[in-house]
Amino acid sequence: MIRIGIVGYGNLGRGVEAAVKNNEDMELAAVFTRRDPSTLHIRTDNVPVVAYADMADWAGKIDVMINCGGSATDLPVTTPEIAKHFCVIDSFDTHAKIPQHFAVVDEAAKQGGSVSVISVGWDPGMFSLNRVYMNAVLPSGNDYTFWGRGVSQGHSDAIRRIDGVRDARQYTVPVEEAVQSVRNGENPELSTRQKHTRECYVVAEDGADLARIEQEIVTMPNYFADYDTTVNFITMEELQRDHQGIPHGGSVIRSGRTGMELENSHTIEYSLKLDSNPEFTASVIAAYARAAYRMHQKGETGCFTVFDIAPAMLCVQDGDFLRAHML
């Protein structure tokens, strides 16, 4: 059994707990939290909840740590810390900063003799893989990615970290005219702003400066500055009534051409429709935790991404089964 540790017990952490339960070769060893462990009640019986500060005491007792923190300020600090002592997976999703994050985690993992896999989920993650496959198959073409309509966990977390924000949900919304143009094979040149809008629903603390909060949101680099962003201030009751689900999804599309004169056109599309963004993300992470465990067993160290890991490494089934049933 692969012994899994969960770091952080928010939406993603609870999703990982469920994913571990649904994988026959995994067991949950411990949950680590910055909260008072005595106040945290998880859904798996007989599994300890441990203070984050005591994590190092668990070296040798956990095969893979799954870091469920937020990308804005948490994962850049905690994933390298964890990598010095454990194999670790994270879902770092600030695309523009992935190379920087990779370099820091790679150094820490090699120092600790561990395997780290960063930016695991559906985008980055499954969509990233499909972009690579599509580009390899259709070298003459254009890529398009559309997300939503759905709740972005990372963007919602970034809003919640603004001073004066009590809670928030952020929806990413594709511009339908742009999607249809791509599917029609028109190969449009689309700016970031032309592909998506962002809708924010924010519960502010009593007495908070709403104008300041809105300005911090719409100008936030890497998150909102490049989009038409609408900020709606609502009550906690409205948030709990109207925005409790965490759906998401989207499509990655490549429109390309083949032939001696590039006379034939083709469109590849991979799409997802998710009832629960964190639970699906957690399911992807669990598969890559299996791969990290196997790689570490082979003596590999350092940081990896989904591009570096063969599909067979993700599966509980062996090569004979995969060749017989999935090839």
N, C-alpha and C positions, 0 to 999 in steps of 0.2 A: 504493500500500500504506500502511496505517495503521501507523505505527511505535509499538509498545507497549513500555513499561518496566514491570517488575514490582518492587515494593518489598516485600521479605520473601519468603522461600522456604520457608515451612512447607506445611501441607496445602493451604491456599487458593492460595498462590503456585504450587505444582505443578499445581493444577487450572487456574489461569489459563494456565500454559504449554501445557497440553494444549488448552485452548479456543482459544488463538491459532493453534495448529497446525491446528485444524479449521475455521478461518474463512479463506476464500480471499483476503479483502482485507486481511489483517493479517500482520504479521511481528514477531517478538520482537527488539527492539533491544538490550536489556541487562537484567540482573537486579541490583538494588541490595540490599546486605545490611549489617547491623551486625557480622556475623561477619568473620573474616579471609577476604577473597575467595578466597585461594589454597586454602582448605579446603572450598569449596563447589563441588560438581560437579553441574551441571544436565543435563537430558536432551536439550537442543537443541544441536547442534553449532555451533561458530563464533560463539557469542554470548558477549560478555564479562560477567563478574561483577565488579561495581564496589562500592567502599566507599560506604556511605550518605553519608558526609561529603563525598564528591566528586560528589554528584548535580548540583549547580549547573553543573558543567562540561559537562553534557549538554543544557543549554538549547538549543533549536533542532534537536536531533538526535532528539527523541522527541515524538510527537504526543499520546499519552495515557499517563500513569502510572496503574497500578493498585496501590493501596495495600492490601497484604494483612496488615496488622497486626491486633492484637486491639482490641476496643472498650473494654475495661475501662480501660486507661491509655495505650495507644499512639495510636490513631486521633485522639483529641481534640487531641493535640499535633502529630502528623506530617502529617495531612491539610492543616491550614492552612499548615504550613511548605511543603509541596509545591505547594499552590495558588498560592503567590506566584511560582512559576517555571514551572509546567506545568499543563496540563489534568489532572485527577485524578478517579478513581472510588474510592470506598470502600464497605465493607459494614457501616458502623456500625450496630449492632443493639440498643443500649440504648434501647428505645422512649421511655422517659420523658425522655431527654436529647436526643432528636433536634432539637427546636426550638432549644435552646442550641447544639448542634453546628452546625446550619445557619447560625445567625447569625454564628458565628466564621469558618466556612469561606467564607461569602458575602463578608464583608469582605476576607478574604485574596485570594479569586479576583478580585474587582473591582480590588483594588490591583495584582494581577499581570496583569490583562487576560486571565484564563484562564476556562475553564468547568470547574466541579466538579459532580459528581453524587454525592450521599451516600446511604447506607442502601440500597444496591442488593443484591439477592439474591432469596430467595423469601419471607422475612418478617423484616424489612421488605423490600418489593419486590413480587413477583408477588401475594402475598396482599393487600398494601396496595391494589394496583390493583383487585383483585376486590372488596374491601370498598367502594371508591368506586363501582364500577359497580353493585354490588348495591343500595347505598343510593340511588343515582340512580333505579334502576328500580323499587324497592319502598320508597318513602319511609315507609310504615307497616309497621314490623317490628322485628326484633331481630337483632343480629350475634352470632355465636359463632365463636371460633377455637380449634382443637385442634391441638397439635403432638405428633408422635411416634407410636409409640415410636421414639426415635432419639437419636443423639448430638448435643448442642448444642456447636458449636465455641466459641462465645463463652463459654458457661458453663464449659466444660472449661478454657478459657484462664484464666478468672477464678480458678478453683481452683488452677491451676498457679502463679499469681503469689503465692499465700500462702506465707509463710516456712515452710520445713520440708517443702514438698510437692515430690516428685521428678517425678511425673507423675499424670495423672488423666483420667477420662472421666466425663461427666455425661449421663444419659439423662433425657429428658423423656417422661413417660408420661401419656396422657390417661385420665381416669376414664371407663370404658366406660359406666357407667349414665348419666352426664351426656351423652355423645355420643348415645346412643340416645334419650334424652328430647328432644333437639333435633331429631333426624331424624324423630321421631314428631310433630313440630309442636306440642309441649306448651309451648313458649316459657318454659322454666324461668328463674328468677332464680338465677344461679350466681355465687358468689364465686370469686376467683382460686384459692383453696384447693380448691374443689369441682370444678374443671375438670381439674387436673393434679397429679401428684406428681412429685418429682424423686429420682432415684437416682444417687448419687455413688460412684465406685470410685476410691480414692485410694491411691497409693504414696507413703509418707512417707519422708523421709530418716532414716537411722539415728539413733536417739536423739531424734527430734522429739517434741514434746509433742502427742500424738494428741488429747487432750481440747481443747486450745486450737485445733487445726486444725479439729476438728469444729464447735466453737462459732463460729469465724470463718465457716465455710461456711454454717451454718444461719441465721445472723443477717445475712448479707450483703445490704444493701439493693439493690433492683432486680434481684436474681438469685435469692435463695433465701428471703429472710425471709418472703415471703407464701405459701409453699408448705409442704406436708408433705414434708420432705426426709430421706432416709435416707443416711447416710454409711457406706460399707463400706471398711475398710482392707485392702488386698490386697498381694501381692508383685508385683514387676515381671514375674516369670515368668507369674503369673496374668493380669496386664494384657495382656501380649503374646500369650498363648494365647487368651484369651476376649473381648478387647475391641479387636481390631485394626481392624475395619471401622468405617466412619463413615456408617452408614445414617441416614436421617431421613425426614420427610414430615409429613403432616397434612392438615387440612381447614379451610377457612373457609366458614361457612354463614350464610345469612340466611333467616330465616323471616318472611314478610310476608303482607299481605292487600290485596286490591283489591276494587273494587265500590262502589256507592253507599252501601251499609251495611257495607262491609268484610266481605262475606259469603263471599268466596272466598280460600282460603289457598294459598300457594305457598312452595316451598323451593328455594333456589339453593345449590348446593354445588360448590366448586372444591377438588380434592384432589390431592396429590402423594405418590408413593411413590418414594423415592430410594435407590439403592444407595450413592451417594457424595454426601453433603451438600456437601463442598467443590467437587467437580467440577461439580455442578449450579449451585451459587452462582457459580462462575467462569464458567459458560456464560451466565448472566444478565448478569454484569458485562461480559463481552466485547461483548454486544449494546449495552449502554449506553455502552461506550467508543466504539463506532461513532457513536452519536448525539452524544456529546460532541465528537468530531472534526468532525462535520458542523456542529454549532452554532457551534463556534469558527471554522470556515471562513466562516460567515455573519456573523461579527463579534460574536456574543453573548458576554457575560461574566457572572460571578457563579455562585452555587450553585443547583442544581436538584435535584429529586427525581423519582421515577418518575411523579408526578402531572403534571409539567410537560412531558413529552416524548411526542410523538405516536408511535403504534405504527410508522408507516412509517419513522421515523427509525432504528429498531432493525434494520431488515432490509437485507441486502445487495442484494435485488431492488429494481427500480425500481417506480414507481407503476403503470405499465402492467401489469407482471407481477402485482402484488398485486391489482389490480382484476379481472384475467382469471382468476386461480387461487385467490384466497383470500377474495374478497368474496362 
